[in-house]
Amino acid sequence: MLYRNTQGIVAMAQELLPQWMGLTDESITCYIRQLATEQLLKSPIYDFLLSNVTIKSATKGIVRAKLRLTRNHVNSDGKLHSSVSTAFVVWAGTLAIGTWNMSCRTSNATDIHVNYGSPAEEGDEVGILGRAENVNGLLAFTWVTIFKLENGNPIRVIARGTHTKRVMANRILHEAFRTTKAKFAN
Protein backbone atom coordinates (compact mmCIF):
# COMPACT_ATOMS: atom_id res chain seq x y z
CA MET A 1 0.00 0.00 0.00
CA LEU A 2 2.85 2.38 0.84
CA TYR A 3 4.30 1.89 -2.65
CA ARG A 4 1.02 2.74 -4.42
CA ASN A 5 0.90 6.10 -2.65
CA THR A 6 4.53 6.99 -3.34
CA GLN A 7 3.84 9.27 -6.30
CA GLY A 8 1.18 11.15 -4.38
CA ILE A 9 3.46 11.56 -1.38
CA VAL A 10 6.37 12.71 -3.54
CA ALA A 11 4.15 15.15 -5.47
CA MET A 12 2.72 16.54 -2.21
CA ALA A 13 6.20 16.90 -0.69
CA GLN A 14 7.47 18.69 -3.79
CA GLU A 15 4.51 21.05 -3.74
CA LEU A 16 4.88 21.85 -0.05
CA LEU A 17 8.68 21.88 0.07
CA PRO A 18 9.03 25.56 -0.95
CA GLN A 19 6.49 26.52 1.75
CA TRP A 20 8.25 24.44 4.39
CA MET A 21 11.56 25.99 3.49
CA GLY A 22 10.08 29.51 3.65
CA LEU A 23 10.84 30.13 -0.02
CA THR A 24 9.53 33.23 -1.69
CA ASP A 25 9.38 34.11 -5.38
CA GLU A 26 12.39 36.31 -4.72
CA SER A 27 14.44 33.41 -3.32
CA ILE A 28 13.33 31.13 -6.17
CA THR A 29 14.38 33.78 -8.71
CA CYS A 30 17.76 34.11 -6.98
CA TYR A 31 18.25 30.33 -7.07
CA ILE A 32 17.32 30.14 -10.77
CA ARG A 33 19.72 32.97 -11.63
CA GLN A 34 22.50 31.12 -9.81
CA LEU A 35 21.60 27.86 -11.55
CA ALA A 36 21.57 29.55 -14.98
CA THR A 37 25.02 31.01 -14.29
CA GLU A 38 26.32 27.57 -13.29
CA GLN A 39 24.90 26.09 -16.50
CA LEU A 40 26.76 28.67 -18.59
CA LEU A 41 30.01 27.71 -16.86
CA LYS A 42 29.46 23.96 -17.27
CA SER A 43 28.01 23.85 -20.78
CA PRO A 44 29.84 25.27 -23.79
CA ILE A 45 26.64 25.26 -25.89
CA TYR A 46 24.68 27.19 -23.26
CA ASP A 47 27.59 29.59 -22.86
CA PHE A 48 27.63 30.13 -26.64
CA LEU A 49 23.85 30.63 -26.96
CA LEU A 50 22.82 32.14 -23.63
CA SER A 51 25.70 34.35 -22.50
CA ASN A 52 23.47 37.44 -22.81
CA VAL A 53 20.33 35.99 -21.23
CA THR A 54 18.59 37.74 -18.33
CA ILE A 55 16.39 35.84 -15.90
CA LYS A 56 13.51 38.26 -15.29
CA SER A 57 11.63 36.27 -12.65
CA ALA A 58 10.85 32.82 -11.34
CA THR A 59 8.13 31.34 -9.21
CA LYS A 60 7.07 27.76 -8.59
CA GLY A 61 6.74 26.19 -12.02
CA ILE A 62 7.50 29.32 -14.07
CA VAL A 63 10.67 30.98 -15.35
CA ARG A 64 10.72 34.20 -17.41
CA ALA A 65 13.85 35.23 -19.32
CA LYS A 66 14.82 37.50 -22.18
CA LEU A 67 17.74 38.01 -24.51
CA ARG A 68 18.70 39.89 -27.65
CA LEU A 69 19.38 37.66 -30.65
CA THR A 70 22.92 37.82 -31.99
CA ARG A 71 24.76 36.32 -34.93
CA ASN A 72 25.18 33.15 -32.79
CA HIS A 73 21.40 32.57 -32.89
CA VAL A 74 20.57 32.92 -36.59
CA ASN A 75 20.87 30.75 -39.68
CA SER A 76 22.33 31.74 -43.06
CA ASP A 77 19.09 33.62 -43.87
CA GLY A 78 19.46 35.75 -40.73
CA LYS A 79 16.46 34.12 -38.98
CA LEU A 80 16.42 32.42 -35.58
CA HIS A 81 17.77 28.91 -36.16
CA SER A 82 15.42 26.05 -35.26
CA SER A 83 18.17 24.26 -33.30
CA VAL A 84 18.61 27.39 -31.17
CA SER A 85 14.86 27.48 -30.45
CA THR A 86 15.08 23.83 -29.41
CA ALA A 87 18.02 24.59 -27.11
CA PHE A 88 15.97 27.40 -25.53
CA VAL A 89 13.12 24.92 -24.92
CA VAL A 90 15.46 22.44 -23.20
CA TRP A 91 17.14 25.15 -21.12
CA ALA A 92 13.99 26.98 -19.96
CA GLY A 93 12.17 23.73 -19.23
CA THR A 94 15.04 22.51 -17.08
CA LEU A 95 15.08 25.75 -15.11
CA ALA A 96 11.30 25.58 -14.64
CA ILE A 97 11.72 22.08 -13.18
CA GLY A 98 14.23 23.56 -10.73
CA THR A 99 11.60 25.96 -9.37
CA TRP A 100 9.51 23.11 -8.02
CA ASN A 101 11.89 21.94 -5.34
CA MET A 102 15.04 24.07 -5.70
CA SER A 103 16.77 21.10 -7.25
CA CYS A 104 17.54 20.74 -10.90
CA ARG A 105 18.73 17.17 -10.97
CA THR A 106 17.39 16.12 -14.34
CA SER A 107 18.58 13.37 -16.59
CA ASN A 108 18.01 12.61 -20.22
CA ALA A 109 15.09 13.82 -22.28
CA THR A 110 12.41 11.31 -23.18
CA ASP A 111 10.52 13.54 -25.61
CA ILE A 112 10.78 16.99 -27.18
CA HIS A 113 8.58 18.77 -29.72
CA VAL A 114 8.93 22.29 -31.05
CA ASN A 115 6.45 24.10 -33.29
CA TYR A 116 7.66 27.16 -35.13
CA GLY A 117 5.43 30.20 -35.67
CA SER A 118 6.87 33.45 -36.91
CA PRO A 119 10.55 34.20 -37.53
CA ALA A 120 12.86 36.38 -35.48
CA GLU A 121 16.04 38.09 -36.65
CA GLU A 122 19.41 39.17 -35.33
CA GLY A 123 18.88 42.20 -33.08
CA ASP A 124 15.35 41.19 -32.02
CA GLU A 125 14.67 40.92 -28.31
CA VAL A 126 12.95 37.67 -27.39
CA GLY A 127 11.20 36.50 -24.26
CA ILE A 128 11.30 32.92 -23.04
CA LEU A 129 8.57 31.58 -20.78
CA GLY A 130 9.30 28.17 -19.28
CA ARG A 131 6.63 26.24 -17.37
CA ALA A 132 6.83 22.97 -15.48
CA GLU A 133 3.29 22.05 -14.59
CA ASN A 134 3.71 18.42 -13.73
CA VAL A 135 6.83 17.32 -11.85
CA ASN A 136 6.21 14.01 -10.11
CA GLY A 137 7.17 10.37 -10.12
CA LEU A 138 10.09 9.90 -12.45
CA LEU A 139 9.23 12.49 -15.11
CA ALA A 140 8.81 16.23 -15.50
CA PHE A 141 6.65 17.77 -18.23
CA THR A 142 7.49 21.26 -19.43
CA TRP A 143 6.06 23.79 -21.88
CA VAL A 144 8.09 26.65 -23.28
CA THR A 145 7.00 29.65 -25.36
CA ILE A 146 9.47 31.89 -27.17
CA PHE A 147 8.05 35.22 -28.30
CA LYS A 148 9.25 38.44 -29.83
CA LEU A 149 9.33 41.44 -27.48
CA GLU A 150 8.68 45.03 -28.43
CA ASN A 151 9.21 47.62 -25.70
CA GLY A 152 9.36 44.71 -23.24
CA ASN A 153 5.94 43.35 -24.27
CA PRO A 154 5.27 40.12 -26.17
CA ILE A 155 3.96 40.85 -29.68
CA ARG A 156 4.03 37.42 -31.38
CA VAL A 157 4.92 33.79 -30.76
CA ILE A 158 8.11 32.61 -32.43
CA ALA A 159 8.03 28.99 -31.22
CA ARG A 160 6.36 26.73 -28.68
CA GLY A 161 7.77 23.52 -27.35
CA THR A 162 7.15 20.68 -24.96
CA HIS A 163 9.87 18.74 -23.26
CA THR A 164 9.67 15.66 -21.05
CA LYS A 165 12.66 14.85 -18.86
CA ARG A 166 13.57 12.24 -16.30
CA VAL A 167 13.99 13.71 -12.83
CA MET A 168 16.96 12.36 -10.89
CA ALA A 169 15.84 13.23 -7.35
CA ASN A 170 12.53 11.51 -7.92
CA ARG A 171 14.30 8.43 -9.31
CA ILE A 172 16.33 8.24 -6.08
CA LEU A 173 13.16 8.58 -3.97
CA HIS A 174 11.40 6.00 -6.13
CA GLU A 175 14.26 3.52 -5.63
CA ALA A 176 14.28 4.19 -1.88
CA PHE A 177 10.54 3.48 -1.64
CA ARG A 178 10.93 0.34 -3.79
CA THR A 179 13.75 -0.92 -1.55
CA THR A 180 11.77 -0.12 1.60
CA LYS A 181 8.71 -1.96 0.25
CA ALA A 182 10.86 -5.00 -0.53
CA LYS A 183 12.26 -5.04 3.04
CA PHE A 184 8.77 -4.95 4.55
CA ALA A 185 7.55 -7.68 2.20
CA ASN A 186 10.19 -10.12 3.51
N, C-alpha and C positions, 0 to 999 in steps of 0.2 A: 504493500500500500504506500509506503514511504516513497518508493521509486516512481510510482505513477504521479505523485504530486510534485516531483522534483522541478519540472519546468515552471509550474505555478509559483513555487517557493522562490526559485531563482529570479523569475520575472518580478515578483513582488519585492524581493530584496534589492534588485537593481533599481526599481522605481523609487523605493524609499531611501536608498543609500545616500543620495545627495541631501535629503532632508535630515537624515541622521547625522551626517557629517557637517551640517550647518552651511551647506554650499549655497551661494547666491549666484545669480546670473553673472555678476561681476567676477566671482572667483572661477566660474566655469570658463568665461571668456579669457581670463588670465591663463588658465591651464591650457586652453586650446592654442593660444598664441605661443606659449612655450613649446607645446607639442609640434606645432607647425615649424617653428625655428629648428627644433631637433631633426625633423624630417628633412629640411633643407641641408643640414650638415651631413646627414647619413645617406642621402640619396642624390646621386649626381643628376638624375633626370628631373627630380623635383627642384633641385637647385637651378638647373638650366631654365625650367619653365616657370617657376614660381618665385624667383628671387625678388620680384617687385610686388608680391601679393600683400594685401592688408586684411587682417581679420577684423571685421567691423564689430561683430558681436557673436555671442554664443549663449545658448540656453539649453536646457535638457532636450536633446533630439534635433537641435537646429544650429547650424553654423552659417554665418553670412560673411562673405569676403568680396573683395574687389581687386582688380588690377587693370593696368593699361597694357593693351596688346603691343608687343614689340615684334621685331623681325624674327625672333625665336619662335613665335606662335603661328606664323602664317606659311601657307604653301607658295608655290611658284606663281600663283595668280594673285597673291597678296591677300588672300582670305584666310580666316582662322582654319587651321588644319584639323581634320577630323580626329587624328590621333591625339592632338593636344586637348580637344574637347573631351575625349575619352579619359585622358590622364586627369583632367579637372574633375570628372565624375568619380574616379577612383579616390582621388585625394580628399575631396569634400565629403564624400560618403564615409571615409575612414575617420575623419575628424568628427563628423556627426555621431558616429558610434561612440567615440571617446567622451562625448557629453553625457552619455547615459550613466556612466559609473566612474568617470575620471580615470579610465583605463582604456588604452587603445591597443590592446593585445589582439590584433586580428591576424588571420592566417591567409591562406590563398582564397582567391575569388572562386565562386562556384557558378556565377552567371553575371553577365553584364550586357546591357542593351543601351544604345544611344540613338536617339532620333534627332535629326538635324532640321532646323527650321530656316531661319534667315541667316545670311552671312554676316561676318564681322571682319573688320580690316585692321591693319597695323595702325596704331594710334587711338583706336576705339577703347573706351573704358567699359569693362564688363563686370557684372556682378555674378557671384556664384552663391547659390542657396543650396546647402546640403541638409537633408533631413534623414534621420534614422527613426522610423516610427515603430519598428518592431525588432527589438534586440532581446532575444531570449533563447533558451535551449542552446543549440550549437551554432545557430546562424543569426546574422544581422541583415536586415533588408533596408536599403537606402534608396532615396530618390534625390536627384540633383537637377537643378535648373540653372542654365547659364543664360544670362540676358544682357542686352546692350543697355548701358546707362547713358542718360543725357541729363546733365546738371544733377547727378546723383540719383536720378529716378529711373526705374526700369521702363524702357519704351517698347522693347520687343524681345521675344524668346529667340535665342540663337540655337540652343540644343537642350534636350531633356534626356536624362538617363536614369536607369535603375541599376543597382549593383547589389549582389548578394555575396556576403563574405562569411567565412567561418570565424567564430569568435573564440580565441584561445582561452580566456579566463573561464568561459562557460564550459569548454571542453574539459578543463581541469576539474571544475565542480562536478560535471557529469560523471567523470571517471571516479571521483571520490564517492559520490552517491552510489554508483554501481558497485564499487568495492565494499562499501558499507552494507549494502543490501546482501551481497554474497556472504559476508561474515555472519549476518543475522540468520541467513537461511540455513547455515550449517549447524 
